[in-house]
Amino acid sequence: MRAALAGLTTRGRCLLAAGLAAALCSLVLNERDLLRVSVFVVALPLLVCWLTAATRVGLRAQRHITPSRVPVGGQAGVVLAVRSTGRLPTVGLLVTDGVPYALGGKPRFLIDRLPRHSGTRLQYAVRPMLRGVQQLGPLRATVTDPFGLAEYERELTGQSRLVVVPKVHSFASAPGGSGLGSGDDGSHRLSAGQGDDDAVVRPYRQGDDLRKVHWRSTAKRDEMMVRVEESPWRGGTTVLLDHRQHGHRGSGADSSLEWAISFAASACLHLHRYGHQVRLVTESGSVLVSDTGDGGHSDTMVLDALAALSPSHHRDISCPADPGGGQELIAVLGSATPEQLGALIRYRNRGARSLAVLLDTRAWGAQSPSVDPTGAATLLAGAGWGVTVARPDLPMNRVWSSLHRSGSRRDGTMITGAGS
């Protein structure tokens, strides 16, 4: 009874108090007619409380989200199936679903009458503008009576998961560096003759180990060649994503971090579409996704991993080993000084193709000092990397094409802008 009375509104409490006062006066004055009126006034809010509480108990609801995975800027539809399982019809039902601010405003629906053993379908759309794993709900219903004497709130269903994945852009050019035959990575698969192992070689670069010089290929080409690997490369590519908060500028969906995440997602899906086995790692060497080549849901794994990725609080790029694992490497880097790139260059295998997209974070915001990418680009190019600099006003497909061209140059020539 106490729980039922807790749902009385201010109007209902006032009416109940007035009925009790009238009953007391009727006893003092010995007025039977006033006593009859007071009994009715007291009984009315109590009866309304009981009926409204019984109606609340008989409510059920389900939430369906289609699709459950949506890109930033896309749209997902939400269907709420509300039904009554009680013996009494429900009137004055207000349904409110909990929606995060990043998905839009909270939807509210007013159902004038919900017949017993029946239901209704409510629909609304969400348009996420921020990447992440969002929770919709809980779904709450507020039941009131026609007189406004009682009001009860009940949670009909809990939370539902909506994955907001990065926006994926389409790249036109095919990825280079198939690793077999003469490729864009500047390496050549040569037959060393009957009885000898095949060797993958490339032109000598300053700093290469002289013990890796392949003298047979050097004599044939009249140019010093060094051995890259003893077995053919299998088409694997590692995409390194720098998600340091210190290395990015801007806020929300227009930040350089979100641009880098979107580019990394687009590159992974583009490479996988051409049959590449793709690894996705962070600047600290943590593996987010590793494609085993079994034909699994690599695209879904990549998008889900990037959707849940939070900015790192590390200040430096701290790779404990070669982040590419001997494979081709595509690094998407934020603001970094030449000193911060030392570990990345030190542990990187010089025999494998290395590409870098340097974000000019000065173009994303000036709320804190940004580093000029020229120094880092010069350092990477000197170490044999193909480099391109990206800005927010350049289409990602254009940045990818520029990166593809920079990787085709055997001397690691730096390309300082995607528009070059």
JONOR-V753446 format. One record per residue. N is the residue number from 1. RES is the residue in one letter. PHI is phi in radians with two decimals (* if undefined). PSI is psi in radians with two decimals (999 if undefined). D_FIRST is the distance of its C-alpha to the first C-alpha in Angstrom with 1 decimal. Layout:
N;RES;PHI;PSI;D_FIRST, N;RES;PHI;PSI;D_FIRST
//
This chain:
1;M;*;-0.66;0.0, 2;R;-1.11;-0.69;3.8, 3;A;-1.14;-0.64;5.4, 4;A;-1.20;-0.73;5.1, 5;L;-1.18;-0.39;6.2, 6;A;-1.14;-0.34;8.6, 7;G;-1.52;0.02;10.4, 8;L;-1.14;2.36;11.6, 9;T;-1.43;3.11;15.4, 10;T;-1.06;-0.69;17.7, 11;R;-1.11;-0.76;18.5, 12;G;-1.15;-0.70;15.0, 13;R;-1.14;-0.71;14.5, 14;C;-1.11;-0.71;18.0, 15;L;-1.15;-0.69;17.4, 16;L;-1.14;-0.73;14.4, 17;A;-1.14;-0.67;16.7, 18;A;-1.14;-0.66;19.6, 19;G;-1.14;-0.72;18.0, 20;L;-1.16;-0.68;17.2, 21;A;-1.13;-0.70;20.8, 22;A;-1.15;-0.66;22.3, 23;A;-1.13;-0.72;20.8, 24;L;-1.12;-0.74;22.3, 25;C;-1.13;-0.67;25.6, 26;S;-1.12;-0.61;25.8, 27;L;-1.23;-0.68;25.7, 28;V;-1.21;-0.73;28.3, 29;L;-1.58;-0.13;30.5, 30;N;1.03;0.83;30.0, 31;E;-1.86;1.84;29.4, 32;R;-1.18;-0.67;27.9, 33;D;-1.11;-0.71;28.0, 34;L;-1.15;-0.57;26.0, 35;L;-1.16;-0.71;23.4, 36;R;-1.09;-0.72;23.1, 37;V;-1.13;-0.74;22.8, 38;S;-1.13;-0.65;20.1, 39;V;-1.08;-0.74;17.9, 40;F;-1.14;-0.74;18.5, 41;V;-1.14;-0.65;17.8, 42;V;-1.28;-0.68;14.4, 43;A;-1.23;-0.54;13.4, 44;L;-1.06;-0.95;14.8, 45;P;-1.14;-0.56;12.5, 46;L;-1.16;-0.75;9.3, 47;L;-1.13;-0.73;11.3, 48;V;-1.09;-0.71;12.5, 49;C;-1.05;-0.77;9.3, 50;W;-1.13;-0.79;8.6, 51;L;-1.15;-0.73;12.3, 52;T;-1.17;-0.71;12.8, 53;A;-1.13;-0.69;10.4, 54;A;-1.14;-0.64;12.2, 55;T;-1.14;-0.69;15.4, 56;R;-1.09;-0.68;15.0, 57;V;-1.13;-0.51;14.7, 58;G;-1.55;0.34;18.0, 59;L;-1.75;2.44;20.2, 60;R;-2.39;2.68;23.1, 61;A;-2.71;2.68;26.1, 62;Q;-2.37;2.61;29.4, 63;R;-2.10;2.34;32.0, 64;H;-2.22;2.24;35.7, 65;I;-1.99;2.23;38.4, 66;T;-2.35;2.09;42.0, 67;P;-1.40;2.92;44.0, 68;S;-1.47;-0.11;42.3, 69;R;-2.32;2.09;45.3, 70;V;-2.38;2.47;46.7, 71;P;-1.34;2.82;49.5, 72;V;-1.04;2.30;49.3, 73;G;1.50;-0.09;49.7, 74;G;-1.50;-2.87;48.7, 75;Q;-2.47;2.39;45.7, 76;A;-2.18;2.46;42.9, 77;G;-1.72;2.40;40.8, 78;V;-2.05;2.24;37.0, 79;V;-2.04;2.21;35.3, 80;L;-1.90;2.07;31.5, 81;A;-1.77;1.84;30.6, 82;V;-1.89;2.28;27.1, 83;R;-2.45;2.78;25.9, 84;S;-1.93;2.28;23.0, 85;T;-1.98;0.07;22.3, 86;G;-1.50;3.13;19.4, 87;R;-1.54;-0.16;20.0, 88;L;-2.04;2.53;19.4, 89;P;-1.21;2.68;21.7, 90;T;-1.84;2.24;20.7, 91;V;-2.19;2.66;21.9, 92;G;1.11;0.87;22.3, 93;L;-1.76;2.13;22.3, 94;L;-1.90;2.09;23.8, 95;V;-1.92;2.23;25.2, 96;T;-2.26;2.24;26.8, 97;D;-1.86;2.41;28.9, 98;G;-1.37;2.04;29.9, 99;V;-2.17;2.21;33.7, 100;P;-1.04;2.73;35.9, 101;Y;-1.06;-0.58;38.2, 102;A;-1.18;-0.26;41.2, 103;L;-1.83;-0.14;40.2, 104;G;2.19;-2.95;39.4, 105;G;-1.40;2.86;36.5, 106;K;-1.30;2.18;32.9, 107;P;-1.34;2.44;32.6, 108;R;-2.26;2.33;30.0, 109;F;-2.24;2.36;29.5, 110;L;-1.92;2.08;27.7, 111;I;-1.87;1.96;27.0, 112;D;-1.14;-0.75;26.8, 113;R;-2.62;2.23;25.9, 114;L;-2.06;1.82;25.4, 115;P;-1.05;2.68;26.0, 116;R;-1.20;2.57;24.1, 117;H;0.97;0.55;26.1, 118;S;-2.40;3.08;28.1, 119;G;-2.67;3.12;28.7, 120;T;-2.56;2.76;30.7, 121;R;-1.99;2.23;32.9, 122;L;-1.99;2.43;33.0, 123;Q;-2.29;2.53;36.1, 124;Y;-2.71;2.89;37.3, 125;A;-2.09;2.59;40.2, 126;V;-2.10;2.47;40.6, 127;R;-2.20;1.56;44.0, 128;P;-1.20;2.39;44.2, 129;M;-1.97;-0.07;46.8, 130;L;-2.25;2.43;46.4, 131;R;-1.24;2.60;47.2, 132;G;2.59;3.05;44.6, 133;V;-1.70;1.89;41.8, 134;Q;-1.77;2.64;38.9, 135;Q;-2.04;2.12;35.2, 136;L;-1.66;2.35;33.4, 137;G;2.05;3.11;29.6, 138;P;-1.35;2.82;26.8, 139;L;-1.59;2.11;25.8, 140;R;-2.04;2.54;22.7, 141;A;-2.14;2.35;21.1, 142;T;-1.98;2.08;19.3, 143;V;-1.85;2.23;17.6, 144;T;-2.24;2.76;17.6, 145;D;-1.65;2.87;17.6, 146;P;-1.09;-0.42;21.0, 147;F;-1.53;-0.20;20.0, 148;G;1.27;0.48;18.9, 149;L;-1.57;-0.45;15.7, 150;A;-2.43;2.61;13.4, 151;E;-2.60;2.26;14.8, 152;Y;-2.28;2.49;13.8, 153;E;-2.05;2.44;16.5, 154;R;-2.49;2.48;17.3, 155;E;-1.49;2.05;20.4, 156;L;-1.50;-0.67;22.2, 157;T;-2.65;2.75;25.3, 158;G;-1.42;-2.53;26.9, 159;Q;-1.71;2.65;30.4, 160;S;-2.17;2.55;33.7, 161;R;-1.64;2.28;37.1, 162;L;-2.20;2.11;39.9, 163;V;-1.67;2.06;43.3, 164;V;-1.75;1.85;45.4, 165;V;-1.60;2.81;49.0, 166;P;-1.10;2.68;52.0, 167;K;-1.26;2.29;54.1, 168;V;-1.80;2.25;57.1, 169;H;-1.80;2.60;60.4, 170;S;-1.52;2.27;63.2, 171;F;-1.81;2.35;66.4, 172;A;-1.44;-0.79;69.6, 173;S;-1.36;2.56;72.1, 174;A;-1.32;2.57;72.1, 175;P;-1.18;2.45;71.6, 176;G;-1.52;3.08;74.9, 177;G;1.36;0.95;75.8, 178;S;-1.19;-0.36;75.6, 179;G;1.50;-0.08;77.5, 180;L;-2.11;2.14;80.0, 181;G;1.37;-2.85;83.4, 182;S;-1.29;2.09;84.1, 183;G;-2.18;3.03;80.8, 184;D;-1.21;-0.21;79.5, 185;D;-1.43;0.00;78.9, 186;G;1.41;0.16;82.6, 187;S;-1.87;2.69;83.0, 188;H;-2.31;2.39;85.3, 189;R;-1.66;1.92;85.2, 190;L;-1.97;2.52;88.9, 191;S;-1.52;2.15;90.6, 192;A;-1.49;0.07;92.6, 193;G;1.96;2.89;94.9, 194;Q;-1.14;2.29;95.1, 195;G;1.58;-0.20;93.8, 196;D;-1.78;2.70;92.1, 197;D;-1.25;2.58;88.3, 198;D;-1.21;2.59;87.0, 199;A;-2.29;2.45;86.2, 200;V;-1.78;2.11;84.1, 201;V;-2.23;2.86;85.9, 202;R;-2.62;2.91;85.8, 203;P;-1.10;2.58;88.1, 204;Y;-1.16;2.42;88.5, 205;R;-2.12;2.62;86.5, 206;Q;-1.03;2.23;87.2, 207;G;1.79;-0.18;85.5, 208;D;-1.18;2.61;85.4, 209;D;-1.23;2.15;86.5, 210;L;-1.15;-0.34;90.1, 211;R;-1.24;-0.25;89.6, 212;K;-1.66;0.12;87.6, 213;V;-1.15;2.25;90.6, 214;H;-1.70;1.72;91.4, 215;W;-1.19;-0.59;95.2, 216;R;-1.10;-0.81;95.8, 217;S;-1.17;-0.60;93.7, 218;T;-1.09;-0.73;95.3, 219;A;-1.18;-0.64;98.7, 220;K;-1.22;-0.68;97.8, 221;R;-1.70;-0.14;96.2, 222;D;1.00;0.61;98.5, 223;E;-2.66;2.38;95.3, 224;M;-1.14;2.16;93.5, 225;M;-2.08;2.53;90.5, 226;V;-2.08;2.64;87.8, 227;R;-1.37;2.34;85.8, 228;V;-1.68;-0.86;82.1, 229;E;-2.78;2.80;80.9, 230;E;-1.56;-0.29;82.5, 231;S;-2.24;2.64;80.2, 232;P;-1.03;2.49;79.2, 233;W;-1.30;2.50;75.9, 234;R;-1.68;0.21;73.2, 235;G;1.48;0.36;71.8, 236;G;-1.49;2.52;68.9, 237;T;-2.36;2.37;67.7, 238;T;-1.87;2.24;65.5, 239;V;-1.85;2.07;63.6, 240;L;-1.75;2.23;62.8, 241;L;-2.00;2.11;60.1, 242;D;-1.53;1.87;60.2, 243;H;-2.00;0.53;56.6, 244;R;-1.21;2.27;57.1, 245;Q;-1.10;-0.57;55.2, 246;H;-1.21;-0.39;58.3, 247;G;-1.67;0.14;60.5, 248;H;-2.29;2.82;58.8, 249;R;-2.29;2.89;58.3, 250;G;1.55;3.04;56.0, 251;S;-2.45;2.70;52.3, 252;G;1.18;-2.63;49.9, 253;A;-1.22;-0.28;51.4, 254;D;-1.72;0.24;54.8, 255;S;-1.41;2.82;55.4, 256;S;-1.18;-0.50;58.4, 257;L;-1.12;-0.77;56.1, 258;E;-1.15;-0.60;54.5, 259;W;-1.11;-0.77;58.0, 260;A;-1.12;-0.71;59.1, 261;I;-1.16;-0.72;56.2, 262;S;-1.13;-0.70;56.8, 263;F;-1.17;-0.74;60.5, 264;A;-1.09;-0.72;60.0, 265;A;-1.11;-0.75;57.7, 266;S;-1.11;-0.71;60.2, 267;A;-1.15;-0.76;63.1, 268;C;-1.09;-0.81;61.3, 269;L;-1.19;-0.61;60.5, 270;H;-1.16;-0.77;64.0, 271;L;-1.15;-0.72;65.7, 272;H;-1.15;-0.55;63.6, 273;R;-1.12;-0.50;64.5, 274;Y;-1.66;0.28;68.2, 275;G;1.53;0.16;67.6, 276;H;-1.39;2.48;67.4, 277;Q;-1.45;2.15;65.4, 278;V;-1.98;2.32;63.3, 279;R;-1.95;2.42;61.9, 280;L;-2.08;2.08;59.6, 281;V;-2.25;2.90;59.7, 282;T;-1.79;3.06;58.9, 283;E;-1.18;-0.27;61.3, 284;S;-1.65;0.03;60.4, 285;G;1.63;-0.02;61.3, 286;S;-1.25;2.34;57.8, 287;V;-1.57;2.07;57.9, 288;L;-1.52;-0.77;55.1, 289;V;-2.50;2.37;56.5, 290;S;-2.27;2.00;59.4, 291;D;-1.40;2.07;60.7, 292;T;-1.49;-0.07;62.1, 293;G;1.40;0.26;63.9, 294;D;-1.60;0.16;62.2, 295;G;1.36;0.38;61.1, 296;G;-1.26;-3.01;57.5, 297;H;-1.43;1.20;55.1, 298;S;-1.13;-0.75;56.9, 299;D;-1.06;-0.79;56.0, 300;T;-1.10;-0.71;52.3, 301;M;-1.10;-0.73;52.5, 302;V;-1.13;-0.83;54.4, 303;L;-1.14;-0.71;52.0, 304;D;-1.16;-0.69;48.9, 305;A;-1.13;-0.71;50.6, 306;L;-1.29;-0.53;51.6, 307;A;-1.12;-0.62;48.2, 308;A;-1.62;0.03;46.6, 309;L;-1.31;2.27;49.5, 310;S;-1.88;2.69;48.8, 311;P;-1.06;2.48;51.6, 312;S;-1.54;2.57;53.4, 313;H;-1.67;0.11;54.0, 314;H;-1.24;2.54;57.4, 315;R;-1.66;-0.48;60.3, 316;D;-2.00;2.80;63.1, 317;I;-1.51;1.93;63.9, 318;S;-2.10;1.38;64.0, 319;C;-1.51;2.08;65.2, 320;P;-1.30;-0.28;66.0, 321;A;-2.72;-3.05;68.2, 322;D;-1.06;1.96;69.5, 323;P;-1.14;-0.42;66.3, 324;G;-1.45;-0.18;68.0, 325;G;1.04;0.55;68.8, 326;G;1.48;-0.08;72.3, 327;Q;-1.59;3.07;71.1, 328;E;-1.07;2.45;71.5, 329;L;-2.15;2.30;69.3, 330;I;-2.10;1.94;67.7, 331;A;-1.81;2.23;66.2, 332;V;-1.86;1.84;64.0, 333;L;-1.99;2.46;64.3, 334;G;-1.50;-2.68;62.9, 335;S;-1.18;2.20;64.7, 336;A;-2.63;2.44;66.8, 337;T;-1.51;2.82;69.9, 338;P;-0.98;-0.59;72.9, 339;E;-1.18;-0.65;71.9, 340;Q;-1.23;-0.37;68.4, 341;L;-1.54;0.00;70.0, 342;G;-1.03;-0.81;72.2, 343;A;-1.14;-0.67;70.1, 344;L;-1.10;-0.73;69.6, 345;I;-1.30;-0.65;73.4, 346;R;-1.12;-0.75;74.3, 347;Y;-1.57;-0.16;72.4, 348;R;-1.33;2.32;73.0, 349;N;-1.21;2.06;75.5, 350;R;-1.23;-0.25;78.3, 351;G;-1.39;-0.27;79.4, 352;A;-1.77;2.64;76.3, 353;R;-1.21;2.36;75.7, 354;S;-2.24;2.23;73.4, 355;L;-2.20;2.61;72.0, 356;A;-2.45;2.37;69.9, 357;V;-1.87;1.94;68.0, 358;L;-1.68;2.16;67.9, 359;L;-1.51;2.18;65.4, 360;D;-1.40;1.50;66.9, 361;T;-1.16;-0.23;63.7, 362;R;-1.10;-0.45;65.3, 363;A;-1.42;-0.18;64.7, 364;W;-1.69;-0.22;60.9, 365;G;2.80;2.61;60.4, 366;A;-2.14;0.53;62.0, 367;Q;-1.27;-0.29;59.1, 368;S;-2.57;2.76;60.9, 369;P;-1.03;2.40;64.4, 370;S;-2.01;2.74;65.3, 371;V;-1.68;2.36;68.2, 372;D;-1.16;2.17;71.1, 373;P;-1.30;-0.07;71.1, 374;T;-1.08;-0.77;74.9, 375;G;-1.09;-0.79;75.5, 376;A;-1.15;-0.69;73.0, 377;A;-1.12;-0.72;74.5, 378;T;-1.11;-0.73;78.0, 379;L;-1.11;-0.80;77.1, 380;L;-1.16;-0.71;75.5, 381;A;-1.12;-0.66;78.4, 382;G;-1.15;-0.43;80.9, 383;A;-1.56;0.12;79.2, 384;G;1.66;0.20;79.7, 385;W;-1.50;2.61;76.3, 386;G;-1.55;2.22;75.9, 387;V;-2.25;2.45;74.0, 388;T;-2.43;2.57;72.6, 389;V;-1.85;2.32;70.6, 390;A;-1.97;2.58;67.6, 391;R;-2.34;2.78;66.2, 392;P;-1.17;-0.35;63.2, 393;D;-1.49;-0.01;65.6, 394;L;-1.77;2.28;67.2, 395;P;-1.07;2.53;65.8, 396;M;-1.11;-0.60;64.8, 397;N;-1.10;-0.62;67.2, 398;R;-1.22;-0.67;70.0, 399;V;-1.12;-0.72;69.1, 400;W;-1.11;-0.75;69.0, 401;S;-1.10;-0.71;72.5, 402;S;-1.13;-0.70;73.8, 403;L;-1.13;-0.66;72.5, 404;H;-1.10;-0.72;74.1, 405;R;-1.20;-0.67;77.5, 406;S;-1.17;-0.58;77.3, 407;G;-1.28;-0.28;76.8, 408;S;-1.43;-0.15;79.9, 409;R;-1.60;2.18;82.1, 410;R;-1.28;-0.40;83.7, 411;D;-1.59;0.11;84.4, 412;G;1.20;0.50;80.8, 413;T;-1.00;2.36;81.7, 414;M;-1.40;2.36;78.9, 415;I;-1.91;2.00;77.5, 416;T;-1.46;-0.08;76.0, 417;G;-2.79;2.63;74.0, 418;A;-1.17;-0.29;72.5, 419;G;-1.61;0.05;74.7, 420;S;-1.21;999;77.9
//
